[in-house]
Amino acid sequence: MKRRSSTQQAVRFAVVAGLLVLVGLVTLGFAVLINASFIPTARAQTNPPCRPQGATRGCSANGKPGQQLCDGGVWTFCKANPPPPPPPVSGTVTPKYYILTVIYAPPGTNGGKSSSSVSYGSGSSTGSTVSASNSFKQSNTITATTEGGITGVVGTQAEASFGVTHSSSNSSSLDIKRSSTSEINDVGPAADGINHDHDLIYLWLNPTVQLKLFPTVSGTVSSVVWQPVNTSQTVVTYVYVGWLKNPSQIPPGELQLLQRYGITPQDFPEMLKADPFANTSRFSSVLRTDTVPDPRRFQPLFTTFPYEPPFGPGDPVPTFKFTTTYTNTAGTSFTAQSEYTVGLKLQATGGFFGLAKLTLKDQANWTWTSTDTRSSSTGTTESASVTVGGPAFGYQGPTDMVVYYDVIYKTFLFAPLPTTSPPLLGSVATSAGRLVSGKEVIVVANGVRYRTFTNAKGQYRVFGNISGPLRVQVDTVRKELPQLPATRKVDIVLPR
């Protein structure tokens, strides 16, 4: 009996052991399957295969929205979408001023015995195209674009208004130009010659600029949109260059206005940068080499006019009027630029202040960049009305003036020509022999159109590269010449 009992126990033990082994194998198999299901793979086979290659579809990754990609006929595992960037934040900055334009004074007359003036009216869009991109940190590769759309910048002090529109050629620039309903004038000084102390610089005081900053998930700023904001406090005024050079000459009322907007004499040297001739000699009787205009900014118009004293001390000073015109047809690709830095007030709260510190190069200053890219404005035409009065009796300086066009501020610069011999001269008279003063004379030579006017004696002078063939025209009378005459003289006779 004992032997049977031992045998039975051995059988039972073997059965139990076999069952345990079987259970272990089954458990191990389940564990392997479960573990295999959690091993990440690049793809999950679908049935049927996905089509087309590169297609995407929405999915859920651990309860979060995600996306799958059809890659090689199978859908990749669901990848959670990145978190959206924070919403943009807005605030304002207030630069001390913006330079709207520079008006160059025409030549004057000693003692005020004559009158010269320049007037910018309906034929002019005096103003500039401005960017503030240099105010932002370039190291962060911040994209600075702008939005226009405000109008009616009221010139309560200067009796001129300007409008702001988005530049069609540059997403980071604004066109700020004189409105068509206003007019800007400047008169010549009571002194002979060109006196740049009488040049006018028009200022927009404390323009409010709204900034919209676009933050990233990491806390940096990816882009910024800036635009001036129209407010009831908008004020436009002007200052003479002579005032900025000698602040004691500023009238008390104007000085108080500037101080009210935080502008002090420490700001004046930066303002003067807008006028390259502000620091030339007071009475420029000779066009020195160091005062020759920068050809990128000042386009020669090949237009001259006489600037001569009267014959006798008691004689009236001659005066005549003409329209000076600039038409851009070249379409060149270079850019002229004028840059200046002004003080800045940063008005910010909360998250905007921190982002603004990351965005701006300098929280205390703002950089304006006025530019002109010739290729973007091909075909534009600007004009101004000019009244010219000659110098007083006894004047010994140059007797011919030349006109340039400032492509940045859309205004005209007047400068004396060096006392050199003209390559072409002549007279204009009627068939009865009467000399005609103030008559426009057009000369076309070597592909250039030269323009000048006769003086009080009916004489004209043309400066430039004149050779043959050439054409000389006054009104409807035209002379075609195969070459420049040896006498360098071409007279024109007009019909009655």
Number of C-alpha atoms within 10 A of each C-alpha: 6 7 8 9 10 11 12 12 12 12 12 12 12 12 12 12 12 12 12 12 12 12 12 12 12 12 12 12 12 12 12 11 11 11 10 10 10 8 7 9 9 10 17 12 12 11 7 8 13 18 14 12 13 13 13 16 11 14 17 15 15 10 8 12 14 17 18 21 20 19 18 14 18 21 24 19 20 21 17 17 14 9 7 8 12 12 10 15 17 20 19 20 21 20 25 23 27 21 23 24 25 27 27 29 25 29 31 28 26 17 12 16 16 21 22 23 20 25 20 24 19 16 15 23 21 29 25 25 24 25 24 20 22 16 19 24 17 14 8 13 12 19 15 25 18 22 18 19 13 17 15 14 24 22 19 13 12 15 13 21 21 24 18 24 17 19 18 11 14 16 15 19 27 27 21 26 22 26 22 17 10 14 16 18 17 18 20 27 25 19 18 26 29 26 27 28 23 24 26 22 21 23 22 21 24 22 23 21 17 19 21 20 24 20 19 15 11 8 13 15 20 15 19 22 17 25 25 20 16 17 13 8 13 17 21 25 22 23 20 21 25 21 18 22 17 13 14 11 12 16 10 10 9 14 18 14 15 18 12 11 14 17 19 13 15 9 16 16 12 14 20 19 14 20 18 13 21 20 15 14 14 15 15 19 21 17 15 12 7 8 15 11 19 11 13 16 19 20 18 16 19 16 19 24 26 24 26 23 24 18 15 11 11 9 11 15 21 22 17 20 15 16 12 19 18 22 14 16 13 11 13 13 9 10 15 17 15 17 16 17 19 18 18 19 17 17 14 15 10 9 11 20 17 12 19 26 14 17 25 18 17 16 18 12 18 24 21 21 18 26 20 22 20 20 16 15 17 14 13 11 15 20 22 24 18 21 19 25 27 28 29 29 20 13 18 12 20 20 20 21 21 19 22 23 24 24 26 25 25 25 25 29 21 18 26 23 20 16 13 9 10 14 17 20 17 17 21 27 20 13 12 10 10 14 19 18 20 22 23 16 21 19 20 18 20 11 8 14 13 20 20 23 24 23 26 22 15 17 20 27 22 24 20 12 13 20 17 15 14 18 17 18 16 17 10 7 11 15 13 13 15 10 14 18 13 6 10 14 14 16 13 18 18 18 10 8
